[in-house]
Amino acid sequence: MKIGVLALQGAVTEHIQMLSALNAETVPVRLPSGLDGLDALVIPGGESTTISKLLSDYGLLEPIRKLAKKSFPIFGTCAGLVLLAKKVPNLEMEPIGVMDIEVERNAFGRQVDSFEADLKIPALDNGTFHGIFIRAPIIQKTEGGVKVLCQLNSKPVAVRQGKLLACAFHPELTDDLRFHRYFLDIVTGDTSA
């Protein structure tokens, strides 16, 4: 299994470390040719406007969009969630726009308003998952086949649509491998939609 991590900006190294700890081969993706031969892609947290601009500048926007439409597994965290959404009011650049969700950027406030919370995510089985929210977005609306995996204050913060997985928090900044393992199970088909 070969997982690409979009390496334009954001928490790239942390995702690579998590996936490597689960014995997945990982490669940084900076150009369209880096998508060749991958089984899945992770879009890390960072600054969504910057990543969106770089996706366009490096010619990655359309190739990633086409892959997603062919049921290619993609996991987006924080800014990655924003970029996967079909509707993002006030995003200056074009998102990838493949998940039937509407997302509000920086919904919890500025950097100083960042926080952590223990989340109940039944798809991960036992116990709670420690969510780290940094200038986090929130999902305002879901449509179609979007399955809500977790809520915080009655708003979705983790969702799945087919082989697309997205969350508003940063699982890569924890020591808990369960969210990344869940994504790898999606890639291998070991978990149902």
trRosetta pair geometry for C-beta under 8 A, 3 or more apart (Angstrom, degrees):
i j d omega theta_ij theta_ji phi_ij phi_ji
1 24 5.3 -58 98 -133 111 88
1 25 6.6 164 88 28 54 86
1 39 5.1 -85 -153 48 70 158
1 40 7.6 5 -177 13 101 108
1 184 6.9 80 144 -149 162 100
1 187 6.3 91 -151 125 128 137
1 188 6.9 -58 -89 -70 137 98
2 24 7.7 150 -112 176 19 84
2 25 4.7 -34 -107 84 67 112
2 26 7.7 158 -162 -91 55 25
2 27 6.6 8 -177 1 99 112
2 37 6.2 -6 80 134 154 88
2 38 5.5 -120 106 -126 98 50
2 39 5.3 122 53 2 64 95
3 19 5.3 -120 70 -162 144 151
3 24 4.9 22 5 153 123 130
3 25 6.9 150 21 81 70 55
3 26 5.1 -28 74 -105 91 75
3 27 7.6 164 85 24 44 68
3 38 6.8 70 -132 -159 22 98
3 39 6.4 -53 -74 63 59 91
3 40 5.0 -19 -119 70 84 96
3 41 7.2 165 -168 -90 68 24
3 42 6.4 41 166 -15 111 103
3 184 7.7 -70 -63 -98 140 88
3 187 7.3 -72 -88 -94 104 164
4 26 7.4 136 -106 -159 19 64
4 27 5.4 -35 -108 72 69 86
4 28 7.5 65 -161 -172 74 10
4 29 4.1 45 180 -41 121 125
4 34 6.2 123 -137 145 134 97
4 35 6.4 -75 -11 -110 171 52
4 38 4.4 -42 -17 -114 112 144
4 40 7.2 -166 30 96 72 47
4 41 4.7 -19 71 -110 101 76
4 42 7.1 -167 96 24 52 69
5 12 5.4 129 133 -153 122 78
5 15 4.8 154 -128 96 134 126
5 16 5.4 -107 8 -65 157 83
5 19 7.3 -160 -57 10 119 145
5 26 5.9 22 -14 -173 111 112
5 27 7.3 177 21 83 76 36
5 28 5.7 -43 70 -108 89 54
5 29 6.5 172 71 11 33 88
5 41 7.5 156 -91 -162 24 60
5 42 4.7 -16 -113 63 73 107
5 44 6.5 40 -174 -37 99 110
6 10 8.0 32 95 50 94 123
6 12 7.4 -117 90 -105 48 100
6 29 5.3 -46 -101 69 46 106
6 41 6.5 56 -42 179 91 106
6 42 6.8 -137 9 92 79 55
6 43 4.8 18 20 -113 137 63
6 44 6.4 -151 66 10 89 81
6 51 7.4 71 132 -157 133 118
6 55 8.0 -13 -159 -89 137 97
6 60 7.5 122 -131 161 111 156
6 80 7.7 152 40 -102 132 108
7 12 4.6 73 -118 -134 76 148
7 28 3.5 22 -36 -167 153 105
7 29 5.9 145 9 52 89 44
7 30 5.2 -52 72 -67 100 84
8 30 6.6 136 -76 -126 68 69
8 46 7.8 -171 86 73 81 169
8 50 7.9 178 129 132 108 87
8 51 5.6 123 86 -131 125 73
8 54 4.1 149 -176 118 137 146
8 55 6.9 -111 -19 -59 169 63
8 58 6.9 -146 -101 8 122 148
8 60 7.8 -139 -53 30 135 155
9 12 8.0 173 117 -35 9 111
9 46 4.4 131 118 -178 89 153
9 47 6.4 -47 130 37 138 85
9 50 5.3 -35 59 118 170 121
9 51 5.4 -134 54 -79 110 81
9 54 6.4 143 -8 7 111 156
10 44 4.0 169 116 103 125 109
10 45 5.2 176 -162 92 122 42
10 46 2.4 -94 -76 -54 103 113
10 47 7.4 -160 -73 9 93 55
10 51 6.6 2 -25 -74 125 127
10 79 6.1 -131 -96 44 144 137
11 14 4.4 -34 175 38 100 123
11 15 6.2 107 118 -24 87 92
11 44 4.5 -156 62 -178 73 128
11 45 5.1 27 12 55 117 88
11 46 6.7 -156 -2 -59 67 80
11 77 7.4 -51 59 85 126 130
11 170 6.5 92 2 -147 169 119
11 172 5.3 144 136 90 132 138
11 173 6.9 -75 -140 -59 152 93
12 15 6.2 -64 -158 36 30 106
12 16 6.4 26 152 -17 67 110
12 28 6.2 41 -180 -118 131 107
12 44 5.5 -133 -74 0 50 156
13 16 5.6 -57 -149 38 33 114
13 17 6.3 35 154 -21 67 105
14 17 5.7 -51 -148 34 31 113
14 18 6.6 31 153 -19 63 104
14 44 7.5 118 59 -135 97 132
14 170 7.9 17 115 177 151 109
14 172 3.9 106 126 152 110 112
14 173 6.1 -4 -170 -76 155 57
15 18 5.7 -54 -148 35 34 111
15 19 6.3 26 157 -12 67 109
15 26 7.7 173 122 -152 82 147
15 42 5.0 -177 179 121 146 151
15 44 5.3 -128 -22 -87 137 111
15 77 7.7 -174 -85 18 119 135
15 172 4.7 -53 -73 -110 63 145
15 180 7.7 162 -150 -105 70 125
16 19 6.1 -60 -145 42 28 106
16 20 6.0 30 156 -21 65 112
16 26 4.7 170 -137 118 77 149
16 28 7.2 -33 -76 -66 134 83
17 20 5.7 -56 -142 38 27 112
17 21 6.4 33 156 -24 62 104
17 172 7.7 111 57 -164 93 94
18 21 5.8 -55 -154 30 29 113
18 22 7.0 14 150 -6 61 107
18 171 7.4 90 -133 121 164 91
18 172 5.3 -115 -18 -124 141 76
18 177 6.2 167 -162 -119 88 77
18 180 4.6 173 145 -48 119 163
19 22 5.7 -64 -155 43 36 105
19 24 4.3 -67 175 64 93 121
19 26 4.7 108 92 -68 131 130
19 42 7.3 -141 -50 -20 137 148
19 180 5.9 -136 -78 -174 63 133
19 184 7.6 144 -133 -68 84 117
20 23 7.5 46 -175 -79 37 19
20 24 6.8 -97 -80 59 30 68
20 26 5.8 -84 -59 11 84 124
21 177 6.0 -125 103 -99 123 131
22 177 5.9 155 -66 -172 105 128
22 180 5.9 -161 -17 118 146 114
22 181 5.8 -172 -119 -86 140 76
22 184 5.9 -156 139 -26 145 158
24 184 6.0 -136 -67 -107 135 127
27 34 6.7 -161 126 -165 116 98
27 38 7.5 -125 51 -94 116 101
28 34 7.3 -52 112 -158 51 146
29 34 3.8 160 -135 121 72 131
29 35 6.2 63 -143 -66 134 63
29 38 7.5 -14 -77 -66 132 149
29 41 6.7 -30 9 -132 157 106
29 60 7.6 117 141 -128 109 138
30 34 5.9 103 34 -22 53 154
30 58 6.7 -109 164 -159 62 154
31 34 5.2 115 59 -9 64 102
31 58 6.0 -121 -107 178 56 111
31 59 7.4 23 -156 62 69 101
31 60 7.3 -148 -155 -70 23 102
32 35 5.9 -44 -170 14 49 115
32 58 7.5 176 -30 141 75 84
32 59 5.3 -55 -34 110 120 103
32 60 5.8 -166 -74 -95 71 63
32 63 4.8 128 -133 -10 103 162
33 36 5.8 -26 -171 -2 54 117
34 38 7.9 42 143 -43 62 125
35 38 5.6 -77 -165 13 49 127
35 41 7.1 -20 -123 -77 90 130
35 60 7.7 146 -41 -138 124 90
35 63 5.7 178 22 143 163 129
35 64 7.2 -147 -99 -79 143 68
35 67 6.7 -128 -173 -56 134 148
38 41 6.1 53 144 -63 151 82
39 73 7.2 6 141 43 69 117
39 187 5.5 76 137 -172 109 120
40 72 7.1 165 -114 169 50 77
40 73 3.9 -32 -116 85 105 108
40 74 6.9 -178 -168 -79 77 36
40 75 7.1 36 164 -5 119 98
40 183 7.2 144 162 157 155 102
40 184 7.9 -152 30 -107 160 52
40 186 7.9 105 -112 92 143 97
40 187 4.5 -71 -45 -105 139 123
41 64 6.9 -112 91 -131 167 102
41 67 7.2 72 1 111 134 150
41 72 7.1 33 9 141 104 113
41 73 7.4 162 27 99 60 63
41 74 5.0 -11 69 -113 94 81
41 75 7.5 -172 97 29 49 68
42 74 7.5 160 -91 -161 26 58
42 75 4.8 -21 -113 69 75 100
42 76 7.6 160 -165 -82 52 36
42 77 7.6 6 -174 -1 97 101
42 80 7.2 -42 173 -118 60 160
42 183 7.6 57 -91 158 101 161
43 51 7.4 108 -173 169 103 147
43 74 6.5 23 -9 -180 105 104
43 75 7.2 -176 25 90 68 48
43 76 4.3 -9 63 -108 110 83
43 77 7.3 -179 89 24 63 60
43 79 7.4 -115 143 100 98 80
43 80 3.3 146 99 -126 94 106
43 83 5.8 -110 154 65 153 134
43 84 7.0 165 48 -47 145 100
43 96 7.9 -128 -72 -12 164 146
44 77 6.0 -16 -146 54 43 104
44 78 7.7 2 161 49 51 101
44 79 7.2 25 111 57 51 105
44 80 6.0 132 52 -43 6 121
44 172 6.9 -35 -131 17 101 160
45 77 4.8 -63 -42 110 89 93
45 78 3.2 37 -112 52 107 130
45 79 5.0 117 -148 13 46 89
45 80 6.4 -78 -67 -1 46 92
45 134 7.0 92 162 62 149 113
45 170 5.3 -57 -3 -97 152 102
45 172 7.6 -161 14 40 106 120
46 50 6.6 -96 136 72 110 115
46 51 5.4 111 80 -50 123 121
46 78 7.5 137 11 95 39 116
46 79 4.7 -69 54 26 62 155
47 50 4.1 53 87 17 109 116
47 51 6.5 161 79 -14 55 87
47 79 6.3 31 63 -99 4 146
48 51 5.8 -56 -140 41 30 107
48 52 6.0 34 160 -22 65 109
48 79 4.1 -166 -71 -146 74 91
48 82 4.1 -38 -112 89 148 146
48 83 6.0 -167 -145 -52 95 86
48 88 7.7 -136 153 -173 148 155
48 91 6.5 -70 125 -129 123 112
48 95 7.8 -17 -180 -101 114 96
48 105 6.2 -122 36 -117 145 126
48 137 7.8 53 -41 -50 146 131
49 52 5.7 -56 -146 37 27 113
49 53 6.4 29 155 -19 63 106
49 91 6.7 -170 -87 -158 79 73
49 92 5.2 39 -132 40 116 109
49 93 5.7 130 -148 8 63 109
50 53 5.8 -56 -151 35 29 111
50 54 6.3 23 154 -14 65 109
51 54 5.7 -58 -146 41 32 109
51 55 6.2 42 152 -27 66 102
51 79 5.6 114 14 148 144 133
51 83 6.3 -74 104 -66 123 141
52 55 5.6 -46 -147 28 30 116
52 56 6.7 27 154 -13 61 104
52 61 7.8 54 -160 -97 62 116
52 83 6.1 -170 -79 -109 89 103
52 91 6.9 114 -35 173 170 114
52 92 7.7 154 81 73 138 74
52 93 3.5 154 121 90 125 131
52 94 6.5 169 -175 64 116 44
52 95 6.3 -64 -112 -93 124 48
53 56 5.9 -60 -157 38 32 109
53 57 6.1 29 150 -19 68 111
53 93 5.2 -136 -63 -79 66 156
54 57 5.3 -52 -136 40 36 113
54 58 5.8 15 167 -3 70 112
54 60 7.8 7 125 33 71 125
55 58 6.6 -69 -140 48 19 95
55 60 4.6 -97 -151 74 68 101
55 61 4.4 97 140 -69 105 81
55 64 7.1 -62 -153 19 120 139
55 83 7.4 131 -29 -150 156 136
55 96 7.3 -96 178 -68 163 89
56 59 7.8 31 179 -69 28 29
56 60 7.9 -77 -45 47 18 72
56 61 5.2 17 -83 -27 58 136
56 93 6.6 -133 -13 -166 135 123
56 94 6.9 99 -73 47 124 102
59 62 7.4 -43 -174 35 63 98
59 63 7.2 53 142 -5 76 115
60 63 5.9 -71 -152 49 45 107
60 64 5.6 38 159 -20 82 112
61 64 6.4 -69 -154 37 20 104
61 65 6.3 18 155 -18 62 113
61 94 6.7 60 -158 92 147 111
61 96 6.5 -157 -153 -99 71 68
62 65 5.4 -54 -143 37 34 115
62 66 6.2 35 158 -21 67 104
63 66 5.8 -53 -146 35 31 111
63 67 6.5 33 155 -20 64 104
64 67 5.7 -52 -150 35 33 113
64 68 6.4 36 153 -21 65 105
64 74 7.3 87 -173 -103 99 145
64 96 5.6 -67 107 -126 116 127
65 68 5.8 -55 -150 34 30 112
65 69 6.6 27 154 -17 63 107
65 96 5.3 -170 -80 -165 82 79
65 97 7.0 9 -118 57 115 81
65 98 6.1 179 -137 -61 67 115
66 69 5.8 -58 -150 36 32 110
66 70 6.7 21 153 -12 64 109
67 70 5.9 -69 -155 41 33 105
67 72 3.8 -39 165 32 89 157
67 74 7.4 111 108 -53 110 117
68 72 5.8 -81 -80 55 31 95
68 74 5.6 -35 -98 0 98 139
68 84 7.7 175 -127 -137 152 91
68 96 6.7 99 -6 156 154 123
68 98 4.0 -1 129 -163 146 171
68 164 6.4 44 -152 -82 104 118
69 98 6.5 -126 -60 -131 71 118
71 162 6.0 -104 -125 161 85 133
71 163 5.2 91 -174 14 70 131
72 163 6.7 -160 103 100 17 136
73 163 4.1 -96 -90 168 69 111
73 164 7.4 -176 -145 -77 46 38
73 165 7.5 10 -166 4 88 101
73 183 7.1 131 170 -177 124 83
73 186 5.4 141 -128 117 128 105
73 187 4.6 -119 40 -94 167 73
74 84 6.7 168 113 -104 125 124
74 98 7.7 70 49 72 145 141
74 163 7.3 85 16 121 60 86
74 164 5.4 -4 60 -119 89 76
74 165 7.4 -171 95 35 48 66
75 80 7.1 28 125 142 50 149
75 164 7.9 170 -81 -162 39 46
75 165 4.6 -10 -112 71 78 104
75 166 7.2 173 -160 -79 46 48
75 180 7.9 103 152 -120 169 61
75 183 4.5 -3 -78 -130 145 141
75 186 7.9 139 -69 56 104 140
76 79 7.6 -110 -176 95 99 47
76 80 2.6 -162 -159 141 77 96
76 81 4.8 163 116 -60 109 40
76 82 7.8 -141 158 31 133 48
76 83 6.1 -154 -139 58 143 93
76 84 4.5 -160 7 -20 156 126
76 164 7.8 0 6 -172 102 90
76 165 7.4 171 26 93 61 55
76 166 4.3 -4 64 -113 95 94
76 167 7.8 175 94 28 60 52
77 80 4.9 47 35 37 41 124
77 81 6.6 0 -158 -28 14 93
77 166 7.4 -174 -78 -153 33 58
77 167 5.6 -8 -120 64 71 87
77 169 7.2 -54 -161 91 97 39
77 170 5.8 94 162 -112 129 52
77 171 6.5 -127 -112 24 137 83
77 172 6.5 -178 45 -2 172 108
78 81 6.0 178 83 16 1 106
78 82 7.4 -13 144 -7 46 100
78 134 6.8 -9 -121 61 150 86
78 135 7.8 73 -167 80 122 77
78 136 6.1 -94 -124 -120 92 70
78 137 6.7 136 -159 13 53 93
78 167 7.6 -13 -42 99 52 67
78 168 6.2 67 -100 -170 54 39
78 169 6.9 5 -66 -163 90 5
78 170 5.9 -3 -32 -70 126 83
79 82 5.3 -48 -154 33 42 117
79 83 6.3 38 150 -18 69 105
79 137 7.9 124 -87 -15 34 121
80 83 5.7 -55 -145 38 32 110
80 84 6.4 31 156 -19 65 107
80 166 6.5 -156 114 -129 90 92
81 84 6.0 -60 -148 35 28 108
81 85 6.8 39 153 -36 62 102
81 103 6.3 155 134 -118 94 151
81 137 5.7 -161 92 62 120 130
81 139 7.6 -96 172 -65 125 97
81 166 4.1 123 -111 177 80 113
81 167 6.2 -118 -69 68 129 20
81 168 5.7 -70 39 -83 170 53
82 85 6.0 -52 -159 15 31 117
82 88 5.7 77 -169 -117 82 141
82 91 6.9 155 171 -96 111 134
82 95 6.6 -131 141 -112 67 126
82 103 5.3 -156 -113 113 59 148
82 105 5.7 46 -116 -92 135 93
82 137 5.1 159 -70 -46 97 159
83 95 4.9 -178 -149 -149 44 89
83 96 5.0 57 155 3 87 100
84 95 7.1 -68 20 169 9 118
84 96 5.7 -18 -102 65 41 118
84 97 7.7 170 176 -53 28 12
84 98 5.8 -61 -162 53 73 86
84 99 4.5 42 142 -1 99 119
84 101 7.7 37 106 45 91 117
84 164 6.2 154 -168 -172 137 125
84 166 5.2 -144 55 -79 147 141
85 88 5.1 111 87 -57 124 97
85 95 5.8 -26 66 152 70 166
85 97 6.9 -21 103 -108 40 50
85 99 5.6 -50 -99 67 40 101
85 101 4.8 -83 -123 84 91 91
85 102 6.5 103 -174 -122 124 19
85 103 4.1 -127 -61 0 166 117
85 139 7.8 -172 -100 -116 125 85
85 166 7.9 167 -55 153 78 171
86 95 7.5 -163 -116 83 16 129
86 97 4.7 74 -118 -160 52 79
86 98 7.1 172 -70 3 82 8
86 99 6.3 -140 -22 76 83 46
86 100 5.9 5 3 -110 134 37
86 101 6.7 132 22 48 83 46
86 102 7.4 -53 70 -77 79 60
87 101 7.3 -136 42 110 84 41
87 102 3.9 -24 80 -109 119 84
87 103 7.1 154 88 19 64 63
87 141 7.5 -4 64 61 134 115
88 91 4.0 29 114 -15 118 133
88 95 5.3 104 10 -35 134 139
88 102 7.4 178 -73 -157 40 57
88 103 5.2 -14 -102 65 85 94
88 105 6.6 59 -168 -38 104 102
89 102 7.7 34 -14 -172 91 103
89 104 7.0 -9 48 -107 102 70
90 105 6.7 -120 87 31 106 119
91 94 7.9 115 116 -101 115 12
91 95 6.0 32 113 -46 162 100
91 105 6.6 128 -78 -33 87 136
94 97 7.2 -56 173 -20 83 124
98 164 6.5 -173 110 -93 109 154
99 146 6.7 83 -179 -98 94 116
99 159 7.1 117 -178 102 138 127
99 161 5.2 152 -135 25 88 142
99 164 5.3 -157 -84 127 104 148
99 166 6.3 -71 -46 -1 170 143
100 142 6.6 76 108 -168 85 60
100 143 4.1 -102 159 71 115 88
100 144 3.8 89 38 27 171 122
100 145 7.2 100 31 40 136 58
100 146 5.3 -139 72 -36 95 115
100 161 6.3 142 26 -115 88 155
101 139 5.2 -51 -170 -143 125 110
101 141 6.7 159 -158 86 54 58
101 142 5.3 -18 -104 -105 83 67
101 143 7.3 -169 -77 20 38 76
101 146 5.9 121 -64 -114 94 160
101 156 7.8 -110 -135 87 126 139
101 159 6.2 140 -75 66 145 165
101 161 7.8 -147 -28 -32 103 135
101 166 7.6 -137 30 67 156 144
102 139 7.2 111 72 -165 50 63
102 140 4.8 -55 99 65 100 101
102 141 4.1 25 34 46 113 102
103 137 4.9 21 178 167 110 135
103 138 7.1 162 -153 80 68 33
103 139 5.7 -40 -99 -104 74 56
103 140 6.7 167 -108 8 18 87
104 107 4.3 88 98 -83 108 108
104 137 6.1 164 82 -159 47 80
104 138 5.4 -8 56 56 99 83
104 140 5.3 79 -21 -42 103 117
105 137 5.1 -42 -112 -99 39 100
106 109 6.8 -82 170 104 87 7
106 110 7.0 21 -167 -87 122 40
106 135 5.0 -33 -111 -174 84 85
106 136 7.5 108 -119 64 31 27
106 137 6.9 -10 -18 -84 29 60
107 136 6.6 -52 46 102 87 71
107 137 5.6 76 -5 -158 105 37
107 138 3.7 -80 63 8 165 105
107 155 7.9 -134 139 134 154 161
107 168 7.9 -43 36 -152 122 141
108 113 5.5 -171 132 127 84 117
108 114 7.6 95 102 -102 126 37
108 115 7.0 -116 162 21 145 107
108 133 5.9 43 28 148 163 131
108 135 7.5 -168 61 -142 92 22
108 136 5.1 29 14 55 124 93
108 138 7.0 114 -41 -42 82 112
109 112 7.4 -67 131 71 118 70
109 113 3.0 31 85 40 129 165
109 135 7.6 -102 93 -116 47 57
110 113 5.4 100 53 8 56 103
110 135 6.7 -17 -167 -103 29 94
111 114 6.0 -18 -172 -24 45 111
111 134 7.1 10 -133 -170 67 83
111 135 5.6 -24 -82 -56 57 108
113 135 7.8 94 64 -89 90 53
114 132 7.8 17 176 176 108 76
114 133 6.0 -176 -154 100 67 66
114 134 4.5 9 -125 -116 129 57
114 135 6.4 -38 -78 -29 97 55
114 136 7.5 112 -123 -16 73 92
115 133 5.4 -1 61 60 69 108
116 130 6.3 2 -177 -179 111 91
116 131 6.6 164 -157 86 60 54
116 132 5.3 -20 -104 -104 90 62
116 133 6.9 178 -89 19 34 78
117 130 7.8 165 86 -155 30 52
117 131 5.2 -16 64 60 78 104
117 133 6.9 16 11 -7 102 119
117 152 6.2 96 94 -129 156 130
118 128 4.1 39 175 142 102 147
118 129 7.2 145 -159 68 58 32
118 130 5.8 -32 -100 -98 67 60
118 131 7.3 160 -106 15 14 81
119 128 6.0 142 63 -169 35 90
119 129 4.9 -34 66 65 96 86
119 130 7.6 161 16 -99 83 10
119 131 4.6 54 -18 -22 126 121
119 150 5.1 37 172 -166 124 138
119 152 6.6 -61 -107 -72 105 103
119 157 7.1 -112 -121 76 143 131
119 158 7.6 103 157 -5 151 128
119 169 7.5 -160 -22 7 148 156
120 128 5.7 -57 -80 -111 56 82
120 129 7.9 148 -99 18 12 81
120 150 6.8 166 80 -128 51 93
121 124 4.5 45 98 11 108 113
121 128 7.7 99 12 -151 77 47
121 129 5.0 -5 15 7 123 129
121 149 5.6 24 -148 152 95 97
121 150 4.5 -39 -94 -72 87 120
121 158 6.3 -2 -115 62 121 154
121 179 7.7 14 106 -90 167 93
122 125 7.7 49 -178 -74 43 21
122 149 7.6 -145 47 -164 75 67
123 149 5.2 -48 8 -144 133 108
123 160 7.8 107 -86 -14 170 142
123 182 6.0 77 132 -138 109 139
123 191 7.5 69 -166 -168 106 141
124 129 5.8 58 60 -55 164 126
124 178 4.5 73 -156 151 115 130
124 179 6.6 -37 -94 -75 131 60
124 182 6.0 -72 -93 -57 79 134
125 178 7.6 -130 40 -149 93 132
129 150 7.7 -75 49 -97 124 155
129 171 7.3 -27 175 -109 125 104
129 174 7.9 161 -177 56 80 173
129 176 6.2 176 -142 122 81 158
129 178 6.5 -123 -103 70 114 128
129 179 6.6 91 -153 -52 147 107
130 174 5.4 147 76 -116 105 138
130 176 6.4 144 34 -6 93 140
131 150 8.0 167 -65 138 141 151
131 152 7.4 -112 70 -67 159 140
131 157 7.0 43 -153 131 160 142
131 167 7.8 -131 -128 167 112 125
131 168 8.0 37 -172 80 130 81
131 169 3.7 -84 -165 -118 97 172
131 170 7.8 114 -167 38 61 53
131 171 7.7 -41 -114 -74 63 69
132 169 5.6 124 57 -173 45 100
132 170 4.5 -49 77 54 104 100
132 173 4.8 -70 53 77 155 128
132 174 6.6 179 -13 -52 116 93
133 136 3.8 -57 -163 -23 91 144
133 157 7.9 -59 -93 -153 118 138
133 168 6.6 13 -120 125 97 97
133 169 5.1 -63 -76 -105 68 87
133 170 7.7 175 -82 4 25 87
134 170 6.2 12 12 -18 109 132
136 157 7.6 13 162 -142 135 111
136 168 4.6 78 -178 161 111 99
136 169 6.3 -9 -116 -84 138 55
137 168 5.2 -132 71 -129 69 100
138 152 7.9 -112 -122 66 107 103
138 155 4.9 13 -177 141 120 142
138 156 7.7 129 -177 72 72 57
138 157 6.6 -47 -128 -93 71 79
138 168 5.9 25 -94 -112 44 158
139 142 6.3 30 158 -57 127 92
139 148 8.0 -168 85 -113 146 98
139 155 6.4 161 62 168 67 89
139 156 4.0 -40 67 80 128 103
139 157 6.8 -166 11 -83 100 30
139 159 6.2 87 -75 -25 168 132
139 168 7.0 -131 -21 -52 84 120
140 155 7.3 -25 -98 -146 40 115
142 146 4.0 -130 -169 87 113 139
142 148 6.4 -146 -8 -61 164 96
142 156 6.2 48 -38 4 125 161
142 159 6.3 -176 -105 -124 131 145
143 146 6.4 68 57 9 34 119
144 161 7.0 47 99 -137 113 125
145 161 5.5 112 93 -146 85 84
145 162 6.6 61 105 -40 133 82
145 193 7.2 3 164 160 120 134
146 159 5.3 -4 -175 -175 104 127
146 160 7.3 150 -157 77 58 36
146 161 4.7 -37 -98 -78 66 105
147 159 6.5 150 77 -160 48 70
147 160 4.8 -19 60 64 102 89
147 161 7.1 167 14 -79 72 49
147 193 6.7 164 -13 169 138 72
148 151 6.3 24 167 -57 128 93
148 156 4.5 -111 -129 -109 109 117
148 158 7.5 100 -170 81 57 59
148 159 5.7 -38 -107 -102 48 84
149 156 7.9 85 38 -155 58 97
149 158 4.1 -64 71 110 110 103
149 159 6.1 -173 7 -94 91 24
149 160 5.8 73 -44 -10 117 100
149 167 7.8 -63 66 -89 127 99
150 156 7.2 106 81 -153 50 61
150 157 5.5 -54 102 65 98 87
150 158 4.0 40 35 35 106 112
150 167 7.5 25 48 -125 124 106
151 154 5.9 5 168 -133 131 17
151 155 6.1 147 -156 69 87 27
151 156 5.5 -54 -98 -90 77 41
151 157 6.4 123 -135 8 25 86
152 155 6.2 -33 68 62 65 81
152 157 4.7 24 7 -19 108 139
152 168 8.0 -112 25 61 129 134
156 159 5.5 42 166 -60 133 106
157 167 6.3 40 144 -160 71 75
157 168 4.2 -84 -156 30 82 119
157 169 6.3 44 161 -19 119 97
158 165 7.9 -1 -173 -175 88 83
158 166 7.2 -177 -146 97 51 49
158 167 4.0 -4 -105 -107 87 95
158 168 7.1 -112 -60 11 58 76
158 169 7.6 -43 -64 25 100 97
159 165 7.7 178 94 -150 48 45
159 166 5.6 -6 59 61 85 90
159 167 7.6 167 19 -81 56 53
160 164 6.8 156 -158 86 53 58
160 165 5.1 -10 -107 -104 86 71
160 166 7.7 169 -83 22 43 65
160 186 7.5 -150 -144 -101 126 140
160 193 6.8 -163 129 -147 116 69
161 164 4.7 -8 63 61 85 110
161 193 7.9 25 -169 -153 25 115
162 193 5.7 -21 -108 -110 35 135
163 186 5.6 141 -141 164 69 110
163 187 7.6 91 -158 -89 111 45
165 182 7.4 154 -139 115 157 102
165 183 5.4 -139 53 -105 156 91
165 186 6.1 -170 -37 -6 128 168
167 171 6.7 60 68 -20 151 107
167 179 7.0 -44 -7 -159 156 141
170 173 4.2 33 123 7 120 114
170 174 7.6 146 109 -17 75 84
171 174 5.8 -57 -162 28 49 112
171 176 6.8 -88 -160 81 90 95
171 178 8.0 -112 -157 67 132 68
171 179 3.8 -83 -136 55 166 147
171 180 6.5 -176 120 -37 129 82
172 180 7.5 85 -86 -63 73 120
176 179 7.0 66 113 0 99 91
177 180 5.4 -67 -166 52 65 108
177 181 5.4 71 136 -31 89 106
178 181 5.4 -55 -141 38 31 114
178 182 6.3 39 156 -25 65 101
179 182 5.5 -47 -151 30 33 116
179 183 6.8 35 148 -18 62 100
180 183 5.5 -49 -153 33 37 114
180 184 6.5 37 149 -18 66 102
181 184 5.6 -52 -148 37 35 111
181 185 6.4 40 149 -22 64 102
182 185 5.5 -51 -152 33 32 115
182 186 6.8 38 147 -22 62 99
182 191 6.7 9 -159 -17 70 168
183 186 5.4 -48 -156 29 38 115
183 187 6.6 41 146 -21 66 101
184 187 5.3 -46 -150 32 39 117
184 188 6.4 23 156 -6 68 106
185 188 6.1 -60 -141 47 31 100
185 189 8.0 -97 168 65 55 15
185 190 4.1 -90 -155 73 83 105
185 191 4.2 64 132 -15 117 112
186 189 7.7 32 -178 -74 28 28
186 190 7.9 -75 -45 49 20 71
186 191 5.7 -47 -74 57 58 111
